[in-house]
Amino acid sequence: MQADPGKNYFELFGLPGTYTINRSDLTARYQDLQRHFHPDKFSSSSDQERRLSVQMTALINEAYQALKDPIARGQYILSLAGSNTDTETDTAMEPAFLLEQMELREKLEALNDNPDAQRLTAMAESASEKMEIRVTQLHDLLDGHERNLEQARNVLREMQFIDKLQREIESLEDQLL
Amino acid sequence: MALLQISEPGQSTVPHEHRLAVGIDLGTTNSLVASVRSGLAETLPAAAGRHRLPSVVQYSQQGVVVGIEAAANIHLDPLNTVASVKRLMGRTANDLNRLGEHLPYEFDETHAGVPRIKTVAGDITPVEVSGEILKVLRSRAEETLGGELAGAVITVPAYFDDAQRQATQDAAKLADIKVFRLLNEPTAAALAYGLDKKAEGVFVIYDLGGGTFDVSILKLNRGVFEVMATAGNSALGGDDMDHAVADWIVAQAGLEKLDRKQWRSVLRLARTAKEELTEKDSVPLRLTFGETLVWEGALDLARLNALIEALINKTLLPCKRAIRDAGVSVADIDGVVMVGGSTRVRYVREKVEDYFQQTPLTDIDPDRVVAIGAALQADVLAGNKSDHEMLLLDVNPLSLGLEIMGGMVEKIIPRNSTIPVSRAQEFTTYKNGQTALAVHVLQGERELVQDCRSLARFELKGIPPMAAGAARIRVTFQVDADGLLSVSARETTSGVEAQVEVKPAYGLSENEIEQMLRDSISHASEDVQARALREQQVDGRRLLEAVQSALAADGETLLDKTERAEINTCMQQLKTVHQQSNIDDIKHAIKQLNAATQNFAARRMDAGVRQALAGHAIREFSEKEEG
């Protein structure tokens, strides 16, 4: 995701730049911003204002997507701190984690030809537990007394792996529908 | 002393005056126009009392006939009578072959892009056919409502892609209709049921038409209507039920090898029986070919249900998928809205009730519900309901992307993103001294270019020669509230820029539309020049009104004396020229006033953030120290 330089999502929503966020408060702010800036509210304004309202709502949507998602929000905070999460080469991942991921992937592949609803549900539940643990870790790493960006970055990379796995589980579940 | 102001129709200057606005359901089989009158949204009938306008257009050397008369001639004059044109909108001749459409018309093969139907009145594009339908609805509305329309909301299926939306917009242009908004049909249906007046909830819109099925999950929260997910099957509908019943009749009658005409008779009998069974429990069947009675029998409800059960079950799959994509469960659903003529079938209602564990809402005529919802939204967008708190947040149905190396598509905006949306991606040059970059815009979910729909190609030229990989080319996609895309590209180190409104590669060009407008019968009598002048005058007046109300709201707080004086001068200038007959003077004055208010408009947006968040605690963003 690429933000326009100089525009900070947290500032736009009137929020401090913490990882901890109250979802319903965020949604309420989002809705009130939309209510104010949506092009529907500018149907009798000048072309100039209409154009600005489209740009503004697009920015509000982009910011909301980034702030509400636990991975995107973490990455955004890191990018504000000048740490790039996209480069995949320079961080070593825990071998244990990688091994576990490989095993899960193999398990999923085995289910590929013959999706089994129960097993898929079990895998999905275990994946979301793993995700929850990391979200809690991120709260500490980003908002706690000892901020640790390097570790946060590793946790985020693991979350990306888990997220990818979750998507693959979902698409197999789709075949069962 | 009060000044008396004489205004032409459609040019009203009084902000609180009711502006005439309509909702239009431009349907495959029938089209409708509706409007809010005395607070009530209703469809508008033609002089003969019919509300539904069959979407059929017949061309002849004498002129164009639209509606029921054209529909009556469809068998007599199949080559010049166009029906179901909605299926052709935004399609290429190739698309039509691929989709396996069996069309009775002859197409002009010389145009690779937009298919042109050969008629006795010349070659006609689908956009023009739709334009004819819209013209009839516009004049019906203007006669009924007694004035010129300020604008319209036109509905489109949620799954319509950019090309199909653009084609619909172009058709409105030909019919001289200002489009306030292209609105997705399921969203319109939800509005018609006044779901926006309920406090909170998750709603399902189940839309089963003649040939398509669509399901949308909408969430209402604090007056914001948000589309959460859509799914569907674009080849499943009431026609399939007719076929199932017809096949059964053929088997019962022991018939073999029917010709087209005979099959048509069986189909007609099947459809009538299906429709009658929405009220009766059994109907007698009499199959005749010409005057000859071929077979007699009966169809009861239980038999019909058995015949169509599999088809209805097929609609439940997309329902499941949509519910899942929306991240909700059946127990979370607060209401189910039925749309489309095929939802009159009793078994459809029963199965839907079973699946969603509640009685679906059916009290608005499923054929009119979309037009009525569109009328309600048109009323809001026309500014007739200034205190309205409701807001619609819709999504783009398909992913948008760019061609990258190796014939692959890189997605820039994923499907189901809330619109308006804007995303940028950076690219670079791959050759030393490369001065141009080709941009190929695509729509679809697949990974290969050949499997997606090509929307547009353009070139960013004049990149200063640099080493490969040194240029920074930022390509920005923007989808507006109508779901229409524009793309721009900018080389950021030099500032070289290229921008396109994405006109589908095979869509109609601005010039072609201009030419069609000139040719079109309704404008033959009107001087093109006079029309252009009137448009500029209206534009000028609109801008004056907009600036006036912006000044009244924020002029004191956001402008200093010099700025205000400059804006006043420009307004005075526009006021002077906008009623005169020099188009260039008006254009120039509009440009000047726009330039003078540019900073003001931007400041109002910034100030708006504070206003919008007035009810929330504002906490300063602070960069946390690294621990």
Interface residues (C-beta under 8 A of the other chain):
Chain A: M1 Q2 D4 N8 F10 E11 L12 F13 G14 L15 P16 G17 T18 D25 T27 A28 R29 Q31 D32 L33 Q34 R35 H36 F37 H38 P39 D40 K41 S43 S44 S45 S46 D47 Q48 E49 L52 S53 V54 Q55 M56 T57 A58 L59 N61 E62 Y64 Q65 L80 A81 L142 D143 G144 H145 E146 R147 N148 L149 E173 D174 L177
Chain B: F180 R181 N221 R222 G223 V224 L317 K320 R321 R324 V380 L381 A382 G383 E389 L391 L392 L393 S417 T418 I419 P420 V421 S422 R423 A424 Q425 E426 R474 Q478 D480 A481 R542 L543 E545 A546 V547 A550 N594 T597 Q598 A601 A602 R604 M605 G608 V609 Q611 A612 L613 G615 H616 A617 I618 R619 E620 F621 S622 E623 K624 E625 E626 G627
